[in-house]
Amino acid sequence: MTPQTIAVPTDISTQPLCDVLVIGGGPAGSTVSTLLARRGHDVVLLDKDQHPRFHIGESLLPANLPLFDKLGVGEEIRAIGMVKQAAEFESPWHAHRQTFLFKDAWNKNMPHAYQVHRASFDQILLRNAARSGVRVFETCRLETLDLDADPERATAGARHETLGALSFQPRFVIDASGRDTFLANRFRIKHKNPRHSSLSIYGHFCGAQRHPGQAEGYITIFWFDHGWFWFIPLQNGITSVGMVAWPYFMKTRGGRSLEQFLLDGIAACPKLAERLAGATLARAVEATGNFSYTSERNHGRNYVMVGDAYAFIDPVFSSGVWLAMQGAVAAAEAVDTCLRKPAQSTAALRRFDKAMRHGPREFSWLIYRMTNPVMRDLLMAPRNPLRVREAVLSLLAGDIYGRTPIWASLAVFKLIYYVSSALRPGTSLRAWRQRKINIRAVDGLVESTGGVR
């Protein structure tokens, strides 16, 4: 998709008064902006980048699809997407590959998802926001923000690449700044997740070996001794490959380049190395640190934080875009209520907080145990007593916000895990000790991964 600067008439775009100021033009920011603008609010969105721009997080969930249609971008997403009908797991401790087809989930109406180049995907959502009436400013970085400048309005100062200094006076602020975590950093309320810690190195490859036919778009998770890899087929012959590893392993990089460290990691995972035999890198390898974090709160009197601006969890189940967009839906409901019915603000923000915590909590239980041998064995040999397999598949599909009755079966699955762990005390104790080693902080890690944060 070629760059297209959104035309913003300067005679109206720089008017300072607005209802809502949104920081960030990723999936969360674009979604909440669109929904609020369609409800009649004057929305300003600031994004520091010019779209399209590269981003990871290319795998979507089946639960995303109805929201795309609600936003009016369903056909555009389908045009750029690689159909994903299943997620599969490859384990060096098991001889077989285990495949989970989304059509086998509890709700049979969400049999597939898509995998997308995020540059094109994010651009579609942002252009849709502009069409919906959002005043979009790309290449515009927010520099100052005073949430308490006035009882009725905040004040914000930004700098646009061509328009120069801009100021805005919103009634409400939405932080959708992603991993920049604009408000959480300034409030000093962002913390590394004490229960999980990992970093990632990733690249795009040409010529990777994919499955034939309809299985071409399957996302594959490869476990290895130090974490796991993602293998995400995209359109145009590109495959996204990323290594998510424990901090101690990243410390072993030494003087190797990011590219060489990734290639060496791939070589240590034979089943993945086989799929990448003869493949070549299509772009420079990148890395990101501090992979899992959370903030002490996600809202205040006149602001909310959505998506990665609030919290980020390990991406093993491709939950990032879905949690961001679903959080944006919850934010739009809350902010609309705060603006139209101020007396109901407290209750609205309480509902928003509950929704924001729900998704990460449900995914995290499984994420924290993904590398545990007991959990690996359960996932590699799934059974369906009391529909637990269907319930786990529904979780993997993102079907956790509606009325699908999966919670009793998920509770049974957790019970099965705990009982299985108790029946293997030696394995469980070793796994617990190893996990404590895996998630411990490692001094100097930022420098060892190329200065990423």
C-alpha positions as CSV (number, residue, x, y, z in Angstrom):
1,M,0.0,0.0,0.0
2,T,1.5,3.3,-1.0
3,P,1.7,6.2,1.4
4,Q,-1.2,8.6,1.3
5,T,-1.1,11.6,3.5
6,I,-4.5,12.4,5.0
7,A,-5.5,15.8,3.9
8,V,-6.4,18.0,6.9
9,P,-7.7,21.5,6.0
10,T,-5.6,23.8,8.2
11,D,-8.5,26.3,8.7
12,I,-10.4,23.8,10.8
13,S,-7.8,21.2,11.8
14,T,-5.9,23.5,14.1
15,Q,-8.9,24.7,16.1
16,P,-7.9,23.9,19.6
17,L,-11.2,22.9,21.2
18,C,-12.2,19.3,20.8
19,D,-14.2,16.6,22.7
20,V,-11.5,13.9,22.6
21,L,-7.8,13.8,22.0
22,V,-6.4,10.4,21.0
23,I,-2.7,9.7,21.3
24,G,-1.6,7.1,18.7
25,G,-3.0,5.8,15.4
26,G,-2.6,2.1,15.8
27,P,-5.5,-0.4,16.0
28,A,-6.7,0.9,19.4
29,G,-6.5,4.6,18.5
30,S,-8.1,4.2,15.1
31,T,-10.9,2.1,16.5
32,V,-11.9,4.3,19.4
33,S,-11.6,7.4,17.3
34,T,-13.9,6.0,14.6
35,L,-16.5,4.9,17.1
36,L,-16.6,8.2,19.0
37,A,-16.6,10.3,15.8
38,R,-19.6,8.3,14.5
39,R,-21.4,9.2,17.8
40,G,-21.0,12.8,17.0
41,H,-17.9,13.7,19.0
42,D,-15.2,16.0,17.7
43,V,-12.1,13.8,17.8
44,V,-8.5,14.7,17.2
45,L,-6.0,11.9,16.7
46,L,-2.2,12.4,16.8
47,D,0.3,9.9,15.5
48,K,4.0,10.4,15.5
49,D,4.5,8.3,12.3
50,Q,3.6,8.6,8.7
51,H,1.5,5.5,7.6
52,P,2.2,3.0,6.4
53,R,4.9,2.0,8.8
54,F,6.3,-1.4,9.8
55,H,5.0,-3.1,12.9
56,I,4.8,-6.6,14.3
57,G,1.7,-8.3,15.6
58,E,0.5,-9.6,12.3
59,S,-1.7,-12.4,13.4
60,L,-5.4,-11.7,14.1
61,L,-8.0,-13.7,15.9
62,P,-11.4,-14.9,14.6
63,A,-13.1,-12.7,17.1
64,N,-11.7,-9.7,15.3
65,L,-13.7,-10.2,12.2
66,P,-17.2,-9.0,13.3
67,L,-15.6,-5.8,14.6
68,F,-14.0,-5.2,11.2
69,D,-17.4,-5.4,9.6
70,K,-18.9,-3.1,12.2
71,L,-16.1,-0.5,11.5
72,G,-16.8,-0.9,7.7
73,V,-13.4,-2.2,6.8
74,G,-14.2,-6.0,6.5
75,E,-13.7,-6.2,2.7
76,E,-10.4,-4.2,2.8
77,I,-9.0,-6.5,5.5
78,R,-10.0,-9.6,3.6
79,A,-8.2,-8.2,0.5
80,I,-4.9,-7.9,2.3
81,G,-5.2,-11.0,4.6
82,M,-3.8,-14.5,4.5
83,V,-6.6,-16.8,5.7
84,K,-5.7,-18.5,9.0
85,Q,-7.8,-21.5,9.8
86,A,-5.7,-23.0,12.6
87,A,-2.9,-22.6,15.0
88,E,-0.4,-25.4,15.4
89,F,2.3,-26.3,17.9
90,E,5.6,-28.0,17.2
91,S,7.5,-29.4,20.1
92,P,11.0,-30.9,20.3
93,W,9.8,-33.1,23.1
94,H,7.0,-34.6,21.0
95,A,7.2,-36.5,17.7
96,H,4.0,-35.1,16.2
97,R,2.6,-31.7,15.3
98,Q,-0.7,-30.6,17.0
99,T,-3.2,-28.6,15.1
100,F,-6.1,-26.6,16.5
101,L,-8.7,-25.7,13.9
102,F,-10.8,-22.7,14.8
103,K,-13.9,-24.3,13.4
104,D,-13.7,-26.8,16.2
105,A,-14.2,-24.1,18.9
106,W,-17.4,-23.9,20.9
107,N,-18.8,-21.2,18.6
108,K,-18.8,-22.6,15.1
109,N,-19.5,-19.2,13.5
110,M,-15.8,-18.0,13.7
111,P,-13.9,-20.7,11.7
112,H,-11.0,-18.5,10.6
113,A,-9.0,-15.3,11.0
114,Y,-6.4,-13.4,8.9
115,Q,-2.7,-12.6,9.1
116,V,-1.8,-9.2,7.7
117,H,1.1,-6.9,7.0
118,R,0.5,-4.5,9.8
119,A,1.7,-1.5,7.7
120,S,-1.3,-2.0,5.4
121,F,-3.7,-3.1,8.2
122,D,-3.0,-0.1,10.4
123,Q,-3.3,2.3,7.4
124,I,-6.7,0.9,6.5
125,L,-8.0,1.5,10.1
126,L,-6.5,5.0,10.3
127,R,-7.9,6.1,6.9
128,N,-11.2,4.8,8.0
129,A,-11.0,7.0,11.1
130,A,-10.4,10.0,8.9
131,R,-13.3,9.1,6.6
132,S,-15.5,8.9,9.8
133,G,-14.7,12.5,10.6
134,V,-11.7,12.2,12.9
135,R,-9.2,15.0,12.6
136,V,-6.0,12.9,12.0
137,F,-2.5,14.4,12.3
138,E,0.2,12.1,11.2
139,T,3.9,13.0,11.8
140,C,2.7,14.8,14.9
141,R,4.3,14.1,18.3
142,L,2.5,15.1,21.5
143,E,5.0,17.0,23.7
144,T,3.1,18.3,26.7
145,L,-0.2,17.4,28.4
146,D,-1.8,18.9,31.4
147,L,-4.8,16.9,32.5
148,D,-5.7,19.3,35.3
149,A,-5.3,22.6,33.5
150,D,-9.0,23.3,33.8
151,P,-12.0,21.6,35.5
152,E,-13.5,21.1,32.1
153,R,-10.6,20.6,29.7
154,A,-7.0,19.4,29.5
155,T,-4.4,21.2,27.5
156,A,-2.0,19.5,25.1
157,G,0.9,20.8,23.0
158,A,2.2,18.9,20.0
159,R,4.6,19.5,17.1
160,H,3.7,18.6,13.6
161,E,6.3,17.9,10.9
162,T,5.0,20.6,8.6
163,L,2.4,22.6,10.6
164,G,4.8,23.2,13.5
165,A,3.5,23.8,17.0
166,L,-0.2,22.9,17.7
167,S,-2.3,23.1,20.8
168,F,-5.5,21.3,21.7
169,Q,-8.0,21.6,24.6
170,P,-9.9,18.3,24.8
171,R,-12.6,17.3,27.3
172,F,-11.2,13.8,27.4
173,V,-7.8,12.1,26.5
174,I,-7.4,8.6,25.3
175,D,-3.9,7.2,25.5
176,A,-3.5,4.6,22.6
177,S,0.3,5.2,22.2
178,G,1.1,1.5,22.3
179,R,4.5,0.5,23.8
180,D,5.4,4.2,24.0
181,T,3.0,4.2,27.0
182,F,2.8,8.0,27.1
183,L,0.7,8.4,30.3
184,A,2.0,5.4,32.2
185,N,5.6,6.6,31.7
186,R,4.7,10.1,32.9
187,F,2.7,8.9,35.8
188,R,5.5,6.4,36.6
189,I,3.0,3.6,37.0
190,K,4.3,1.2,34.3
191,H,6.0,-1.9,35.7
192,K,7.6,-5.0,34.2
193,N,5.3,-8.0,34.7
194,P,6.7,-9.8,37.8
195,R,5.1,-13.1,36.6
196,H,6.5,-13.1,33.1
197,S,9.5,-11.6,31.3
198,S,10.7,-12.2,27.8
199,L,12.2,-10.4,24.8
200,S,11.8,-10.8,21.1
201,I,14.0,-10.7,17.9
202,Y,12.2,-11.0,14.6
203,G,12.4,-10.7,10.9
204,H,10.6,-11.2,7.6
205,F,11.7,-14.1,5.3
206,C,11.2,-14.9,1.7
207,G,11.0,-18.5,0.5
208,A,9.9,-20.2,3.8
209,Q,8.4,-23.6,3.4
210,R,4.6,-23.4,4.0
211,H,2.0,-26.1,4.1
212,P,0.1,-26.9,0.9
213,G,-3.5,-25.8,0.1
214,Q,-5.7,-24.4,2.8
215,A,-3.2,-25.1,5.5
216,E,-0.8,-22.5,4.0
217,G,-1.9,-19.8,6.4
218,Y,-1.6,-21.8,9.6
219,I,0.3,-20.0,12.3
220,T,2.9,-22.3,13.9
221,I,4.4,-22.0,17.4
222,F,7.7,-23.7,17.8
223,W,8.9,-24.4,21.3
224,F,12.6,-24.6,22.0
225,D,14.8,-24.8,25.1
226,H,14.9,-21.1,25.7
227,G,11.4,-20.0,24.8
228,W,9.4,-20.2,21.5
229,F,9.2,-19.0,17.9
230,W,6.3,-17.7,15.8
231,F,6.0,-18.6,12.1
232,I,3.3,-16.4,10.5
233,P,2.7,-16.7,6.7
234,L,1.7,-13.4,5.1
235,Q,0.7,-12.3,1.6
236,N,3.3,-11.7,-1.1
237,G,5.4,-14.7,-0.1
238,I,6.6,-13.1,3.2
239,T,6.7,-15.1,6.4
240,S,7.2,-13.4,9.7
241,V,9.4,-15.2,12.1
242,G,10.2,-14.2,15.7
243,M,12.1,-15.6,18.6
244,V,10.6,-14.9,22.0
245,A,13.1,-15.9,24.7
246,W,13.9,-15.6,28.3
247,P,16.2,-12.8,29.5
248,Y,19.1,-15.1,30.4
249,F,19.2,-16.4,26.8
250,M,19.2,-13.0,25.3
251,K,22.3,-12.2,27.5
252,T,24.2,-14.9,25.6
253,R,24.1,-12.8,22.4
254,G,27.6,-11.4,23.1
255,G,29.0,-9.6,20.1
256,R,26.8,-11.2,17.5
257,S,24.5,-9.0,15.3
258,L,20.8,-9.3,15.8
259,E,20.5,-11.1,12.5
260,Q,23.1,-13.6,13.4
261,F,21.6,-14.2,16.9
262,L,18.2,-14.8,15.3
263,L,19.7,-17.2,12.7
264,D,21.6,-19.1,15.4
265,G,18.4,-19.4,17.5
266,I,16.6,-20.8,14.4
267,A,19.4,-23.3,14.0
268,A,18.8,-24.5,17.6
269,C,15.2,-25.3,16.7
270,P,15.5,-28.1,14.0
271,K,11.9,-28.2,13.0
272,L,11.8,-24.5,12.3
273,A,15.2,-24.6,10.6
274,E,13.8,-27.1,8.2
275,R,10.9,-24.8,7.3
276,L,13.4,-22.0,6.7
277,A,16.0,-24.0,4.7
278,G,16.9,-21.8,1.7
279,A,14.8,-18.8,2.9
280,T,16.3,-15.3,2.9
281,L,15.7,-12.3,5.0
282,A,13.5,-9.7,3.3
283,R,14.2,-6.8,5.8
284,A,16.5,-6.0,8.6
285,V,16.1,-7.9,11.8
286,E,14.7,-6.0,14.7
287,A,14.3,-6.5,18.5
288,T,12.1,-5.4,21.3
289,G,12.7,-5.7,25.0
290,N,10.5,-5.4,28.2
291,F,8.0,-7.6,26.4
292,S,5.5,-8.0,29.3
293,Y,4.4,-5.1,31.4
294,T,1.4,-3.6,33.1
295,S,0.3,-0.3,34.6
296,E,-1.1,0.4,38.0
297,R,-4.3,1.9,36.6
298,N,-6.0,2.4,33.2
299,H,-8.1,5.5,33.8
300,G,-8.7,8.7,35.7
301,R,-11.2,11.5,35.8
302,N,-10.7,12.6,32.2
303,Y,-8.5,10.0,30.6
304,V,-8.3,6.3,29.7
305,M,-5.4,4.1,28.5
306,V,-6.1,1.3,25.9
307,G,-4.2,-1.5,24.3
308,D,-0.5,-1.6,24.8
309,A,-0.5,1.8,26.4
310,Y,-2.0,0.1,29.4
311,A,-0.5,-3.4,29.4
312,F,1.2,-5.9,27.1
313,I,1.4,-9.7,27.5
314,D,3.4,-12.3,25.8
315,P,2.1,-12.6,22.2
316,V,2.1,-16.4,22.0
317,F,-1.7,-16.5,21.3
318,S,-1.8,-13.5,19.0
319,S,-4.0,-11.6,21.4
320,G,-2.5,-8.2,21.0
321,V,-4.6,-6.6,18.2
322,W,-7.8,-8.1,19.5
323,L,-7.2,-6.9,23.1
324,A,-6.4,-3.5,21.8
325,M,-9.5,-3.2,19.6
326,Q,-11.8,-4.7,22.2
327,G,-10.4,-2.3,24.7
328,A,-11.1,0.5,22.2
329,V,-14.7,-0.6,22.0
330,A,-15.0,-0.5,25.8
331,A,-13.3,2.9,25.9
332,A,-15.7,4.4,23.3
333,E,-18.6,3.3,25.5
334,A,-17.1,4.8,28.6
335,V,-15.9,8.0,27.1
336,D,-19.3,8.6,25.4
337,T,-21.0,8.2,28.7
338,C,-18.6,10.5,30.5
339,L,-19.1,13.2,27.9
340,R,-22.9,12.9,27.6
341,K,-23.9,11.8,31.1
342,P,-21.2,13.0,33.5
343,A,-23.2,11.8,36.5
344,Q,-22.7,8.2,35.3
345,S,-18.9,8.6,34.7
346,T,-17.8,6.7,37.8
347,A,-19.9,3.6,36.9
348,A,-18.9,3.8,33.2
349,L,-15.1,4.0,34.0
350,R,-15.6,1.1,36.5
351,R,-17.1,-1.0,33.7
352,F,-14.2,0.0,31.4
353,D,-11.6,-1.0,34.0
354,K,-13.3,-4.5,34.4
355,A,-13.3,-5.0,30.6
356,M,-9.6,-4.0,30.3
357,R,-8.5,-6.4,33.0
358,H,-10.6,-9.3,31.8
359,G,-8.8,-10.1,28.5
360,P,-5.2,-10.1,29.8
361,R,-6.2,-12.0,32.9
362,E,-7.8,-14.9,30.9
363,F,-5.0,-15.1,28.4
364,S,-2.2,-14.8,31.0
365,W,-3.2,-17.9,33.0
366,L,-2.3,-20.1,30.0
367,I,0.6,-17.9,28.9
368,Y,2.4,-18.3,32.3
369,R,2.2,-22.1,31.9
370,M,3.0,-22.4,28.2
371,T,6.5,-23.7,28.7
372,N,5.6,-26.0,31.6
373,P,6.1,-29.7,30.6
374,V,2.7,-30.6,32.0
375,M,0.9,-27.9,30.0
376,R,2.9,-28.9,26.8
377,D,1.7,-32.5,27.2
378,L,-1.9,-31.4,27.6
379,L,-1.8,-29.2,24.6
380,M,0.0,-31.7,22.4
381,A,-2.6,-34.4,23.3
382,P,-5.9,-32.5,23.8
383,R,-9.0,-34.3,24.9
384,N,-12.6,-33.0,25.1
385,P,-14.2,-34.1,28.4
386,L,-16.9,-31.6,29.3
387,R,-16.0,-29.7,26.1
388,V,-12.7,-28.4,27.6
389,R,-10.9,-28.6,24.2
390,E,-13.6,-26.5,22.6
391,A,-13.4,-24.0,25.4
392,V,-9.6,-23.7,25.1
393,L,-10.1,-23.2,21.3
394,S,-12.6,-20.5,22.0
395,L,-10.0,-18.8,24.2
396,L,-7.4,-19.0,21.4
397,A,-10.0,-17.6,19.0
398,G,-10.5,-14.6,21.3
399,D,-14.2,-15.5,22.0
400,I,-14.1,-14.3,25.7
401,Y,-16.2,-11.2,25.7
402,G,-19.5,-12.5,24.4
403,R,-22.0,-15.0,25.7
404,T,-20.3,-18.3,24.6
405,P,-20.6,-20.4,27.8
406,I,-16.9,-21.5,28.0
407,W,-16.1,-20.6,31.6
408,A,-17.1,-23.8,33.4
409,S,-15.2,-25.9,30.9
410,L,-12.2,-23.7,31.2
411,A,-12.3,-24.2,35.0
412,V,-12.4,-27.9,34.4
413,F,-9.3,-27.5,32.1
414,K,-7.5,-25.7,34.9
415,L,-8.4,-28.4,37.3
416,I,-7.1,-31.0,35.0
417,Y,-3.8,-29.1,34.8
418,Y,-3.5,-28.8,38.5
419,V,-4.3,-32.5,39.1
420,S,-1.8,-33.5,36.4
421,S,0.8,-31.4,38.0
422,A,0.2,-32.9,41.4
423,L,0.5,-36.4,39.9
424,R,4.0,-35.4,38.6
425,P,5.5,-33.7,41.6
426,G,9.1,-34.1,40.4
427,T,8.4,-32.6,37.0
428,S,6.3,-29.8,38.5
429,L,8.9,-28.8,41.1
430,R,11.7,-28.7,38.4
431,A,9.5,-26.6,36.1
432,W,8.7,-24.2,39.0
433,R,12.4,-23.8,39.8
434,Q,13.3,-23.3,36.1
435,R,10.6,-20.7,35.6
436,K,12.0,-18.6,38.5
437,I,15.3,-18.7,36.7
438,N,13.7,-17.9,33.4
439,I,11.9,-14.8,34.4
440,R,14.5,-13.2,36.6
441,A,15.9,-9.8,35.5
442,V,19.3,-9.8,33.9
443,D,21.6,-6.7,34.3
444,G,22.7,-5.0,31.1
445,L,20.1,-6.7,28.9
446,V,18.9,-3.6,27.2
447,E,22.4,-3.1,25.7
448,S,22.8,-6.7,24.8
449,T,19.6,-6.6,22.6
450,G,20.6,-3.6,20.7
451,G,19.4,-0.8,22.9
452,V,15.7,-1.7,22.5
453,R,13.3,-0.8,25.3
